[in-house]
Amino acid sequence: MMNKPFKVDRFLASTHEVENQPQPLENYNVFLADNALQEALVREGAEWALADVAKFGELAGRSETIALGFDANAQKPQLRTHDRYGNRVDEIKFHPAYHQLMRIGIENGLHASPWSNPKSGAHVARAAKYYMHTQVEAAHGCPITMTFAAIPALKHQPELLTKFGARIMAPHYDSRNVPENEKAGLTIGMAMTEKQGGSDVRRNTTRAYPLGKGGAGEAYELVGHKWFVSAPMCDAFLVLAQTESGLSCFLLPRWRPDGSKNPLQIQQLKDKMGNVANASSETELRGALAWMVGEEGRGVNTIIEMVAMTRYDCMIGSSAGMRQALVQAIHHCDHRAAFGETLSKQPLMQNVLADLALESEAAMTYMMRIARAMDNQDNEHERLLSRIATPIGKYWICKRTPNHSYEAMEVVGGTGVMETHIMARLFRESPINAIWEGSGNVQCLDILRAIDKEPEVLDAYFEELKRAQGADRRFDSFMADLKNSFTDSSNLQYRARNIADRMALALQGALLLQHAPQSVAEGFCAGRLSGHTGLNYGNLPINVDCEAIINRARVQL
């Protein structure tokens, strides 16, 4: 007797119905979903920009915009040094999504709006939009930031600013590898670092040789090596090189005025763990044409105008990374249950999420306050405050981001480790801003340098703190102890990190006490200023209103 063929039940093809898995966080207005950011925009002087910023928030939250961030990082940039005929081209190919993100950023003024359309609150409005844009993808922000930061440095050489400024500030992005005179919009990079010096740029060995009389605004040829050039497809670069009078600043185009290739030759691209969508490179300068910017021998003083702006943007980027990590963690916990209860309703998880939310709001509030200071540089208090608060914030906020992103990744769990989830990219990106544009020690030394050179910066800093005096006894005590730290000038450099930590916390506390809801200000003072703080997130003391803090940070879809 023949056996009957085995019949496969059609239902065996599906083993289970997927449940208890959060859907991706997308198709929401990033601005309208962020109460703290909305309040900060108005408070810091950019209420006029509400409609424009809200429109950008809708764009930043679209699923197709979010997908661009994933696509731009799926494939690393590729270097092509020569064409098929052996001619030097030094061209880098990016994923098309990278160029789309660049276009969005530049067409929306993230590269120049405070310079092209200066008005009260211009820096605040730009910071809010950049904060949302870098939540989508951070790496392409490098050339946007450097282009933004180049204008203050170029003001040291008015004829160069006249020649290039309008196209640097234009809302046009042109990715073609062609001479700058064929483009309506330009991007600017920076090349300072050399192998033997790193942050100690005065050890640079690249030499500049005058083609004529020399001096400010004149043409030179540069010979040397640059160890770290980010975004080498920019149209021109601010570069440091040695002259007979010392280290000087130069503007170096990628093409010569006659249309020939300027010999800034890319040796290789850096193989980075993070910031993958953006290209970073090692280059040789083999007689590259450049024009001196500012006074000869005063290159550091000239380019520091650019560095100050890039450091501020590091604050924006790290604050943005915190916000995106936080909302991903809360979204996950709101839509996933374990051990019989939704995760966001469980007390221990609430402690962790609220702690992450406090860190995020404190960072954003600090960053937006400094944007207002940048908008009001004619006011002496604001100028002094921005001088000292920028390195403090760059040090603290950027350094806090890696552990914040890790903790949020742990909240999401195994899914968060996968490259299909944004958390993996946020984690890989999280150390970048702390290292770039001057590491933690460099920022701490800059704080001391600012105080030594202009003691009034410290007066302005404590004047800012006094605006919150009397609002919370823990804050008052913390501020008094901090002030006492400066009565002893011995071993200041050894103690610089401790001082910088406390200066950051005190200013964040002062701002939250003045502007945040009671639950947030109380939670911050209890968890950061009272001596209760533990080594890890999730150490908030009893009686902190975790649910209110989380609800304020939650994205309502």
C-alpha positions as CSV (number, residue, x, y, z in Angstrom):
1,M,0.0,0.0,0.0
2,M,1.4,3.4,-1.0
3,N,1.9,6.1,1.6
4,K,-0.1,9.2,1.2
5,P,1.9,12.4,0.6
6,F,2.4,14.5,3.8
7,K,0.2,17.7,3.7
8,V,1.8,20.8,5.1
9,D,-0.7,22.9,6.9
10,R,-0.6,26.5,5.5
11,F,-0.6,28.0,9.0
12,L,2.8,26.4,9.8
13,A,4.5,29.1,7.6
14,S,3.7,31.6,10.3
15,T,4.9,30.7,13.8
16,H,3.5,33.7,15.7
17,E,1.9,37.1,15.5
18,V,4.4,39.8,16.3
19,E,3.4,42.0,19.2
20,N,5.0,44.0,22.0
21,Q,7.4,45.6,19.5
22,P,7.4,49.4,19.2
23,Q,6.9,50.9,15.7
24,P,9.6,53.3,14.5
25,L,9.4,56.8,15.8
26,E,8.7,58.8,12.7
27,N,6.2,61.1,11.0
28,Y,6.0,63.6,13.8
29,N,6.9,67.2,14.1
30,V,10.2,67.3,16.0
31,F,9.6,70.9,17.1
32,L,6.0,70.6,18.2
33,A,6.8,67.4,20.1
34,D,9.5,69.2,22.2
35,N,7.9,71.5,24.7
36,A,11.2,72.6,26.2
37,L,12.6,73.6,22.8
38,Q,9.5,75.6,22.0
39,E,9.7,77.5,25.3
40,A,13.5,78.1,24.8
41,L,13.0,79.5,21.3
42,V,10.5,82.1,22.5
43,R,12.4,82.8,25.8
44,E,15.7,83.4,24.1
45,G,14.4,85.9,21.6
46,A,13.3,84.1,18.4
47,E,9.5,84.0,18.7
48,W,9.4,85.5,15.2
49,A,10.8,82.2,13.9
50,L,8.1,80.0,15.4
51,A,6.4,79.2,12.1
52,D,9.6,78.6,10.2
53,V,11.1,76.4,12.9
54,A,7.8,74.4,13.2
55,K,7.9,73.9,9.4
56,F,11.4,72.6,9.6
57,G,10.4,70.3,12.5
58,E,7.8,68.7,10.3
59,L,10.5,68.0,7.7
60,A,12.9,66.6,10.2
61,G,10.4,64.1,11.5
62,R,9.2,62.7,8.2
63,S,10.0,59.0,7.6
64,E,11.7,59.8,4.3
65,T,14.0,62.4,6.0
66,I,14.9,59.9,8.8
67,A,15.6,57.3,6.1
68,L,18.2,59.7,4.6
69,G,20.2,59.4,7.8
70,F,20.3,55.6,7.6
71,D,21.2,55.7,3.9
72,A,24.0,58.2,4.3
73,N,25.7,55.9,6.8
74,A,25.1,52.7,5.0
75,Q,28.0,53.2,2.7
76,K,31.3,55.0,3.6
77,P,32.6,57.7,1.4
78,Q,35.0,56.4,-1.3
79,L,38.2,58.2,-2.4
80,R,39.2,58.4,-6.1
81,T,42.6,60.1,-6.3
82,H,43.1,59.9,-10.1
83,D,41.0,59.6,-13.2
84,R,41.4,56.9,-15.9
85,Y,44.1,58.9,-17.6
86,G,46.2,59.3,-14.4
87,N,45.2,62.9,-13.8
88,R,44.9,63.9,-10.1
89,V,41.2,64.5,-9.2
90,D,41.1,64.0,-5.4
91,E,37.4,63.3,-5.6
92,I,35.2,61.7,-2.9
93,K,32.0,59.9,-3.7
94,F,29.2,60.0,-1.1
95,H,25.9,58.2,-0.9
96,P,23.3,60.4,-2.6
97,A,21.5,60.7,0.8
98,Y,24.5,62.6,2.1
99,H,24.0,65.3,-0.5
100,Q,20.3,65.4,0.1
101,L,20.9,66.1,3.8
102,M,23.5,68.8,2.9
103,R,21.0,70.4,0.6
104,I,18.3,70.4,3.3
105,G,20.7,72.0,5.8
106,I,22.0,74.7,3.5
107,E,18.7,75.6,1.8
108,N,17.3,76.1,5.3
109,G,20.2,78.4,6.3
110,L,21.9,76.2,8.9
111,H,25.3,77.2,7.3
112,A,24.9,80.9,7.5
113,S,21.5,82.4,8.4
114,P,22.8,84.6,11.3
115,W,25.3,86.2,8.9
116,S,23.1,86.4,5.8
117,N,20.1,87.7,7.7
118,P,21.3,89.1,11.0
119,K,18.5,90.0,13.4
120,S,17.7,89.6,17.1
121,G,17.3,85.9,17.8
122,A,19.0,84.8,14.6
123,H,21.5,82.5,16.4
124,V,18.7,81.1,18.5
125,A,16.5,80.3,15.5
126,R,19.4,78.7,13.7
127,A,20.4,76.6,16.8
128,A,16.8,75.3,17.2
129,K,16.7,74.1,13.5
130,Y,20.2,72.7,13.7
131,Y,19.3,70.9,16.9
132,M,16.5,69.1,15.0
133,H,18.5,68.5,11.9
134,T,21.4,66.7,13.6
135,Q,18.9,64.5,15.4
136,V,18.3,63.0,11.9
137,E,22.0,62.6,11.0
138,A,25.0,64.2,12.6
139,A,28.0,63.5,10.4
140,H,27.1,65.8,7.5
141,G,26.9,68.6,10.0
142,C,30.7,68.9,9.9
143,P,30.9,70.9,6.6
144,I,27.8,72.9,7.5
145,T,29.3,73.9,10.8
146,M,32.7,74.8,9.3
147,T,31.0,76.9,6.6
148,F,29.0,78.7,9.3
149,A,32.1,79.2,11.4
150,A,34.3,80.5,8.6
151,I,32.6,83.9,8.2
152,P,33.8,85.4,11.5
153,A,37.4,84.4,10.6
154,L,37.1,85.8,7.1
155,K,36.1,89.2,8.5
156,H,39.8,89.6,9.4
157,Q,40.4,89.9,5.6
158,P,37.6,92.1,4.2
159,E,38.6,91.7,0.5
160,L,38.5,87.9,0.8
161,L,35.1,88.1,2.5
162,T,33.9,90.4,-0.3
163,K,35.1,87.9,-2.9
164,F,33.7,84.7,-1.4
165,G,31.3,85.7,1.3
166,A,28.1,86.1,-0.7
167,R,28.5,82.6,-2.1
168,I,29.5,81.1,1.2
169,M,26.3,82.5,2.7
170,A,24.1,81.6,-0.3
171,P,21.4,79.0,0.3
172,H,22.7,76.9,-2.6
173,Y,24.4,73.5,-2.3
174,D,26.6,72.4,-5.3
175,S,28.4,69.0,-4.8
176,R,30.2,69.1,-8.1
177,N,34.0,68.7,-8.2
178,V,34.5,72.0,-10.2
179,P,36.2,75.3,-9.6
180,E,34.5,77.7,-7.1
181,N,33.9,80.3,-9.8
182,E,31.4,77.9,-11.5
183,K,29.3,77.6,-8.3
184,A,26.6,79.8,-6.8
185,G,27.1,78.3,-3.3
186,L,30.4,77.4,-1.5
187,T,31.3,75.3,1.5
188,I,34.3,75.9,3.7
189,G,36.5,73.5,5.6
190,M,39.3,73.8,8.1
191,A,42.8,72.2,8.2
192,M,44.8,72.8,11.4
193,T,45.9,69.4,12.8
194,E,49.3,67.9,12.0
195,K,50.8,64.6,13.2
196,Q,53.5,66.0,15.4
197,G,51.3,68.5,17.2
198,G,47.6,67.6,17.4
199,S,45.9,70.3,19.5
200,D,49.3,72.0,19.9
201,V,49.1,73.7,16.5
202,R,52.1,75.9,17.2
203,R,54.2,72.8,16.4
204,N,52.9,72.7,12.9
205,T,55.6,72.5,10.2
206,T,53.6,73.3,7.1
207,R,55.4,76.3,5.4
208,A,53.9,79.2,3.5
209,Y,56.1,80.9,0.8
210,P,55.0,84.3,-0.6
211,L,54.4,84.6,-4.3
212,G,55.0,88.4,-4.1
213,K,55.4,90.9,-1.4
214,G,53.6,88.8,1.1
215,G,51.4,89.9,4.0
216,A,47.7,90.0,4.8
217,G,45.5,89.2,1.8
218,E,48.5,88.2,-0.4
219,A,49.1,85.0,-2.3
220,Y,51.3,82.2,-1.0
221,E,52.2,78.6,-1.8
222,L,51.9,76.1,1.0
223,V,54.0,73.0,1.4
224,G,53.3,70.4,4.1
225,H,51.0,67.8,5.5
226,K,47.6,68.0,7.3
227,W,46.8,65.0,9.4
228,F,43.1,65.6,9.8
229,V,41.0,67.4,7.2
230,S,37.3,66.9,7.6
231,A,35.0,67.3,4.6
232,P,37.8,67.5,2.0
233,M,35.3,68.1,-0.8
234,C,34.7,71.6,0.6
235,D,35.4,74.4,-1.9
236,A,38.0,76.1,0.2
237,F,39.7,75.7,3.6
238,L,41.1,77.8,6.4
239,V,44.6,76.5,7.0
240,L,47.4,77.3,9.4
241,A,51.0,77.4,8.1
242,Q,54.3,78.9,9.2
243,T,55.8,82.1,7.7
244,E,58.9,84.1,8.8
245,S,56.7,85.8,11.4
246,G,55.2,82.6,12.8
247,L,52.0,80.7,12.4
248,S,49.6,82.4,10.1
249,C,46.1,81.7,8.7
250,F,45.3,81.2,5.0
251,L,42.3,80.6,2.8
252,L,43.1,77.7,0.4
253,P,40.8,76.9,-2.5
254,R,40.5,73.4,-3.9
255,W,41.0,74.8,-7.5
256,R,43.2,77.6,-8.6
257,P,41.7,80.7,-10.3
258,D,42.9,79.6,-13.7
259,G,40.7,76.4,-13.3
260,S,43.7,74.0,-12.7
261,K,43.7,71.6,-9.7
262,N,45.2,73.2,-6.6
263,P,47.7,70.6,-5.2
264,L,45.9,69.8,-2.0
265,Q,46.3,66.1,-2.5
266,I,44.2,63.6,-0.4
267,Q,46.4,60.7,0.7
268,Q,43.7,58.5,2.3
269,L,40.4,58.7,4.1
270,K,40.2,58.1,7.8
271,D,38.5,54.8,8.8
272,K,36.4,56.2,11.6
273,M,34.2,54.3,14.1
274,G,31.7,57.1,14.1
275,N,30.8,60.1,11.9
276,V,30.8,57.6,9.1
277,A,28.8,59.6,6.5
278,N,31.3,62.4,6.5
279,A,34.7,62.0,4.9
280,S,37.9,62.9,6.9
281,S,41.3,62.7,5.3
282,E,45.0,63.1,5.4
283,T,46.4,65.5,2.8
284,E,49.6,66.7,1.3
285,L,50.0,70.4,0.3
286,R,52.5,70.4,-2.6
287,G,52.7,74.1,-3.4
288,A,49.0,74.8,-2.9
289,L,47.9,78.4,-3.6
290,A,46.4,80.2,-0.6
291,W,45.8,83.8,0.5
292,M,46.7,85.0,4.0
293,V,43.8,85.9,6.3
294,G,44.5,88.4,9.0
295,E,47.8,89.6,10.4
296,E,50.9,87.5,9.6
297,G,52.1,85.5,12.6
298,R,48.7,85.8,14.3
299,G,47.1,82.8,12.7
300,V,45.8,81.3,15.9
301,N,44.1,84.5,16.9
302,T,42.4,84.6,13.4
303,I,41.3,81.1,13.2
304,I,40.1,81.0,16.8
305,E,37.1,83.0,15.6
306,M,36.2,79.9,13.6
307,V,37.1,77.5,16.4
308,A,34.8,79.2,18.9
309,M,31.8,78.7,16.5
310,T,32.6,75.1,15.8
311,R,32.9,74.4,19.5
312,Y,29.5,75.9,20.0
313,D,28.1,73.7,17.3
314,C,29.6,70.7,19.1
315,M,27.3,71.7,21.9
316,I,24.3,71.7,19.6
317,G,25.2,68.3,18.1
318,S,25.7,66.6,21.4
319,S,22.5,68.1,22.9
320,A,20.7,66.9,19.8
321,G,22.2,63.4,20.3
322,M,20.9,63.3,23.8
323,R,17.4,64.4,22.8
324,Q,17.1,61.8,20.1
325,A,18.4,59.0,22.4
326,L,16.0,60.1,25.0
327,V,12.9,60.1,22.8
328,Q,13.8,56.8,21.4
329,A,14.1,55.3,24.9
330,I,10.8,56.8,26.1
331,H,9.1,55.7,22.9
332,H,10.4,52.2,23.4
333,C,9.3,52.0,27.0
334,D,5.8,53.4,26.2
335,H,5.2,50.6,23.7
336,R,6.8,47.6,25.3
337,A,5.7,45.6,28.3
338,A,7.7,43.3,30.5
339,F,7.0,41.5,33.8
340,G,3.3,42.4,33.5
341,E,3.6,46.1,33.1
342,T,4.5,48.7,30.4
343,L,8.1,49.6,30.9
344,S,7.5,53.3,31.3
345,K,5.2,52.7,34.3
346,Q,7.8,50.7,36.2
347,P,9.5,52.7,39.1
348,L,13.1,51.8,38.3
349,M,12.7,52.5,34.6
350,Q,11.0,55.8,35.5
351,N,14.1,56.7,37.5
352,V,16.3,56.0,34.6
353,L,14.2,57.8,32.0
354,A,13.7,60.8,34.2
355,D,17.4,61.1,34.8
356,L,18.1,60.9,31.1
357,A,15.4,63.5,30.5
358,L,17.0,65.9,33.0
359,E,20.3,65.6,31.3
360,S,18.8,66.3,27.9
361,E,16.8,69.3,28.9
362,A,19.6,70.8,30.9
363,A,21.9,70.5,27.8
364,M,19.4,72.0,25.4
365,T,18.6,74.9,27.8
366,Y,22.3,75.7,28.3
367,M,22.9,75.6,24.5
368,M,20.0,77.9,23.7
369,R,21.0,80.4,26.4
370,I,24.5,80.7,24.8
371,A,22.8,81.2,21.4
372,R,21.1,84.3,22.9
373,A,24.5,85.5,24.2
374,M,25.9,85.1,20.7
375,D,23.0,87.2,19.4
376,N,23.9,90.0,21.7
377,Q,27.7,90.4,21.5
378,D,27.4,94.2,21.8
379,N,26.2,93.6,25.4
380,E,29.3,93.2,27.6
381,H,27.7,90.7,29.9
382,E,26.6,88.5,27.0
383,R,30.0,88.7,25.3
384,L,31.8,87.8,28.5
385,L,29.3,85.0,29.3
386,S,29.7,83.4,25.9
387,R,33.5,83.5,26.2
388,I,33.6,81.4,29.3
389,A,30.4,79.4,28.9
390,T,31.3,78.1,25.5
391,P,34.3,76.0,26.6
392,I,32.4,75.0,29.8
393,G,29.4,73.8,27.8
394,K,31.5,72.2,25.0
395,Y,33.5,70.3,27.7
396,W,30.5,69.2,29.8
397,I,27.7,68.5,27.4
398,C,29.9,66.7,24.8
399,K,31.5,64.6,27.5
400,R,28.2,63.6,29.1
401,T,26.8,62.4,25.8
402,P,28.5,58.9,25.4
403,N,27.2,57.6,28.7
404,H,23.8,59.1,28.0
405,S,23.5,57.4,24.6
406,Y,24.8,54.1,26.1
407,E,22.1,54.2,28.8
408,A,19.4,54.9,26.3
409,M,20.7,52.1,24.2
410,E,20.5,49.7,27.1
411,V,16.9,50.8,27.7
412,V,16.0,49.8,24.2
413,G,17.9,46.6,24.6
414,G,19.3,44.2,22.0
415,T,17.4,46.0,19.2
416,G,19.2,49.2,20.0
417,V,22.6,47.5,19.3
418,M,21.5,46.7,15.7
419,E,22.4,49.0,12.8
420,T,18.8,48.9,11.8
421,H,18.0,51.1,14.8
422,I,19.2,54.7,15.2
423,M,20.6,54.0,18.7
424,A,23.6,52.2,17.3
425,R,24.5,55.2,15.2
426,L,23.9,57.6,18.1
427,F,26.2,55.6,20.3
428,R,29.0,55.5,17.6
429,E,28.6,59.2,17.1
430,S,28.5,60.1,20.8
431,P,32.2,60.5,21.5
432,I,33.0,62.6,18.4
433,N,32.2,66.1,19.6
434,A,34.0,65.6,22.9
435,I,37.2,64.9,21.0
436,W,36.9,67.2,17.9
437,E,37.6,70.9,18.2
438,G,39.6,70.5,21.4
439,S,39.3,67.6,23.8
440,G,38.2,67.9,27.4
441,N,41.5,69.0,28.8
442,V,41.9,71.6,26.0
443,Q,38.5,73.1,27.0
444,C,39.4,73.2,30.7
445,L,42.6,74.9,30.0
446,D,40.8,77.4,27.8
447,I,38.4,78.2,30.7
448,L,41.5,79.0,32.9
449,R,43.0,81.0,30.0
450,A,39.9,83.1,29.6
451,I,39.8,83.8,33.4
452,D,43.5,84.7,33.4
453,K,43.3,87.0,30.4
454,E,40.0,88.6,31.2
455,P,39.0,88.1,34.8
456,E,35.6,89.8,34.1
457,V,34.4,86.6,32.5
458,L,34.2,85.0,35.9
459,D,32.2,88.0,37.3
460,A,29.8,87.6,34.4
461,Y,29.5,83.9,35.0
462,F,28.6,84.4,38.7
463,E,26.3,87.3,37.8
464,E,24.4,84.8,35.6
465,L,24.1,82.3,38.5
466,K,22.8,85.0,40.9
467,R,19.7,85.3,38.8
468,A,18.6,82.0,40.4
469,Q,19.9,82.7,43.9
470,G,17.3,82.0,46.6
471,A,15.2,79.6,44.4
472,D,16.7,76.5,45.9
473,R,18.9,76.0,49.0
474,R,20.9,73.2,47.3
475,F,21.7,75.5,44.4
476,D,22.7,78.3,46.8
477,S,25.0,76.0,48.7
478,F,26.5,74.6,45.5
479,M,27.1,78.1,44.1
480,A,28.8,79.2,47.3
481,D,31.1,76.2,47.3
482,L,32.0,76.8,43.7
483,K,32.8,80.4,44.3
484,N,35.1,79.5,47.2
485,S,37.0,77.2,44.8
486,F,38.5,80.3,43.1
487,T,39.8,81.9,46.3
488,D,42.7,79.4,46.2
489,S,44.7,79.9,43.1
490,S,47.1,77.0,43.8
491,N,46.8,73.9,41.6
492,L,44.1,75.4,39.5
493,Q,45.2,73.4,36.4
494,Y,45.2,70.2,38.4
495,R,41.7,71.0,39.6
496,A,40.4,72.3,36.2
497,R,38.1,69.4,35.4
498,N,36.5,69.5,38.8
499,I,35.9,73.2,38.4
500,A,34.6,72.9,34.9
501,D,32.2,70.1,36.0
502,R,30.7,72.2,38.7
503,M,30.6,75.4,36.6
504,A,28.5,73.5,34.0
505,L,26.2,72.0,36.6
506,A,25.7,75.4,38.4
507,L,24.8,77.2,35.2
508,Q,22.5,74.4,34.1
509,G,20.8,74.5,37.5
510,A,20.5,78.3,37.4
511,L,18.8,78.2,34.0
512,L,16.4,75.4,35.0
513,L,15.4,77.0,38.2
514,Q,14.5,80.1,36.3
515,H,12.8,78.6,33.3
516,A,11.8,74.9,33.7
517,P,8.8,73.4,35.4
518,Q,9.2,72.8,39.1
519,S,9.4,69.0,38.5
520,V,12.4,69.5,36.3
521,A,14.2,72.1,38.4
522,E,13.6,70.1,41.6
523,G,14.8,66.9,39.9
524,F,17.9,68.5,38.6
525,C,18.9,70.1,42.0
526,A,18.1,66.9,43.9
527,G,20.0,64.6,41.4
528,R,22.9,66.9,40.5
529,L,23.6,69.5,43.1
530,S,22.8,67.8,46.4
531,G,25.7,65.3,46.6
532,H,23.2,62.5,46.0
533,T,24.3,61.9,42.4
534,G,25.4,58.3,41.7
535,L,27.8,57.0,39.2
536,N,25.1,55.8,36.8
537,Y,21.8,57.2,35.5
538,G,18.8,56.1,37.5
539,N,20.0,57.4,40.9
540,L,17.5,60.1,41.4
541,P,16.4,60.4,45.1
542,I,12.9,59.7,46.4
543,N,10.2,62.3,45.9
544,V,11.4,63.4,42.4
545,D,8.4,63.6,40.2
546,C,9.7,61.2,37.5
547,E,6.4,60.8,35.8
548,A,6.0,64.6,35.2
549,I,9.6,64.8,33.9
550,I,9.1,62.0,31.5
551,N,5.8,63.3,30.3
552,R,7.4,66.6,29.5
553,A,10.0,64.9,27.3
554,R,7.6,62.4,25.7
555,V,6.8,62.6,22.0
556,Q,3.0,62.6,21.6
557,L,2.2,61.0,18.3
